[in-house]
Amino acid sequence: MKLAAAPTPRDAEAIAACFAEDGEVKDEGQTRHGRTAIKEWWEGPANAFEYTVEVQSTQTEKDSYIVFTRLTGNFPGGTADLANRFTLRGDLIASLEIAPPDAPAAG
């Protein structure tokens, strides 16, 4: 699979623009609502460490997608396998939930 450096905090505007105005991100037990909060999440917690991302596989259902990734970096533990669950509204992300692959999806 493809290995790539993760976007950096300076990409926050572009990342937030991928979301609907009322989009949300659920990551590490917190939910951020709206583009401003998503931009702040990207500038802070999402990039608190340096890491690379390797896509392991993908899964598609209607307007929802799961991208299974492996992060490798300088965070505690050094590697993390994650499921990135996206729901779309039109061409924008309505919600993104980032959690371990075996965690139940939030409802």
N, C-alpha and C positions, 0 to 999 in steps of 0.2 A: 504494500500500500504506500501511499504518498506521505512523505515526511516533510514537514514545513515548519519554519519558524512562525510562532504565533504573532498576530498583529500586536502592535505596541500601544501604549497609552495615547500616543499622538493620533491614533486612528479612531479615537472615541467618537468624533462627529460622524464619520462614515459608518461606524458600527451602529450608532443610535438611529441613523437615517434608514437602516434596513428594517426598523420596527414601525408598526402602526403608532400613531400619536399616543394611543392608550395602551400600547404594548406592555408586556411585563417579562421580567426575568426572575426565575427562582434558582438561587444558587447558594449553597452552604447554609441552608435553613432560613434564608431571607428572601423576601420578594420585593422587587423594585418595579414601580409602576410609572409609565410614561418615559418619553425620550430623555428628559433631563436626568432622571434617576438612573436610567440605563447608561447614559454617558458617564455619570459619576461612578457607577459600578465599574465600567470599563477602565476608567482612569485610575481607580483604586484597587479594590479587592481582586478583580479579574487579572490584574497585571502586577500583583504584589511580588511575584517571583518571575524569574526568567525560565521559559520552557519551550519545548517544541511539541508539535501535535502530529500524531500519526493516525490517520483514519483507518480503522480496522474493518468496518462494514457499515452498511446502511440498510434501512428498512423503511418502506413507504406504505401509507394507508390514507386514502382520500387526500385531505388537506393537512395531514400530519406526517412527520418524518422523524426518524431516529437515526442519528449519526453516532456510531460507537467509536470512541477515540481512546488513544493512550497518550497521556502527557508525560514527558520526561523533563526534569529540570532540577532547580536548586531549592525546591520546597521540601518540607519534612516527608521522608519516605522515598523521595526521588522519582517515583512513577505513580501514576493514577490511571485507572481505567474508568471511563465515564460514558454515560449515555446522555446525549444532547437531544432532547425531545422538542421539536419545533412544531408549532401549529401556525398555519398561514391564514391570512385574510387578504384575498386578492394577491398582490405581488409583495406584500409586506409580512413580516413576522408578527403574529398576534401574541404568541407566548413562546418562551424558551425555558425549559427546565433542565438543569444540569445536575446529575446525580449518579451514584454508582449504578452500573447496569442491572444489578439485582434488586435495587430499591423500587418499591411500587411507585407508579406514576401518581403524582398529586392530582386530586380531582377538582 
